[in-house]
Every structure is written in structure tokens, then in C-alpha cells.
Amino acid sequence: MFGFRSKGDHGVPTVLVSPKIWERYFSFVVIRNPFERLISSFSYHTASD
């Protein structure tokens, strides 16, 4: 794709890590304050070069 030919193999974590270890992993997410994101986006788009 896009002229790039890879000879490597892509492994997914569920295959690379044993199920016993995979079940012990902890997932988390960080969510940005929506109001601050709006202000940041507004400032970025209205800034002059």
C-alpha cells in the first residue's frame, strides 16, 4: 500500500502476550476537559500567522 512493501510480520498484543498475563493488565483512559479543548481549538483556529 502506498508503495511501501514490508517483509515484517505484524503481531497483535493478544497473540504476543500470554492470556494469563493479558488478563492482569489494567486499562485506563484520560479525558481532556471539553471546555478547555474548545478554548484551545478556538485559539488555534483564530490565531494569525
BELKA-V494812 format. One record per residue. PSI is psi in radians with two decimals (* if undefined). Layout:
psi: [PSI/PSI]
//
This chain:
psi: [2.39/0.47/0.10/2.15/2.04/2.38/-0.09/2.95/2.38/2.12/2.45/2.63/-0.65/-0.35/-0.62/-0.44/2.42/2.60/-0.58/-0.77/-0.71/-0.68/-0.39/-0.20/2.60/2.28/2.50/2.86/2.57/2.20/2.24/2.54/2.08/-0.63/-0.76/-0.59/-0.70/-0.80/-0.76/-0.78/-0.75/-0.81/-0.72/-0.79/-0.34/-0.04/2.46/2.58/*]
//
